Amino acid sequence: MRFTPRQIVVRAQETAYQLLATLDREALVSRFLQSYAKDQNRAGVITQPELYRDLMASVRREALLAMVTHVDEALPRRLGLGMPAGAAPKKKARKAPGKRGARGTRKKSPAARPKAMTGRELAAHAAVLDLFREEFIVALGRALRWSEEESGEFARDYDLYEATRSRAGGERSGGSTRNITSGPFVDRCGLLLDPSMLEQARRAAGRFQAQLQGAAEGVLKKVFSVRRDN
C-alpha cells in the first residue's frame, strides 16, 4: 500500500503520541525498575524518592531512544518501501526431489532476482522516509515540550543509537530480540540502573530493550493497520 503525503504525516504524528502513551500509560519504566530491585534484592535503587525520580527520568529518556530507533528501522516495511535495513529474504523451504521420469530429471527454475531500484525510485523512497521522520520527531518534541537545546540533545543521542545499530548491521524487525547483550541502551541503562552490579544491570537492560521494541512494534501495527482516508 502506498501512502499520500497527508497520510504519512498523520501516521507519523499518531505514532509519536501512541509511543509516549504506551511508555507512560503502561508504566513500562517504573515496572522495570521495581522488577529489577525485587529480583536482584536491590531495594536501594527505588527507595530514595529524589534519586528514584532522577533515575526514572533518565531511564525513560533512554527507553524512548530505544523505541524511536526501532520505529525508524521498521519504517521501510511499514510504509511499503521494501525490507527494513539489515533484513534478508527468507529462504524457501527445499522441496522434495521429484521422481525421475521417462524424460529425465526436472529442470530447475532459475532463481528470481530482486529488481534493482532506479535512482528516481531510491530518491522517492528517501523522501517518504524523511517526511515521516521529520513529522515524527516534531510531534515528539511538541508532546514533550522540548526546548531547542533539549531537541538537539535528543537528536545527538539518537544519532549515537543509530550509528551503533548501523555498524552492527541493524536489528531485524520481527526477529528474536530476547537476548540483547550490547548496544548503547544496554550500556547506558545498565550504568544508570546499578553501576556496582553492572553485568546484572546490563542483562536486565537487554531484556527491557526487547520489551520496548515489542511495544514499539505494537504501536506501529496499530497505527498502520487502521483503514482510513487520511
Secondary structure, 3 states (H helix, E strand, C coil): CCCCHHHHHHHHHHHHHHHHHHHHHCCHHHHHHHHHHHHCCCHHHCCCHHHHHHHHHHHHHHHHHHHHHHHHHHHHHHCCCCCCCCCCCCCCCCCCCCCCECCECCCCCCCCCCCCCCHHHHHHHHHHHHHHHHHHHHHHHHHHCCCHHHHHHHHHHHHHHHHHHHHCCCCCCCCCCCCCCCCHHHHHHHHHHCHHHHHHHHHHHHHHHHHHHHHHHHHHHHHHHCCCCC
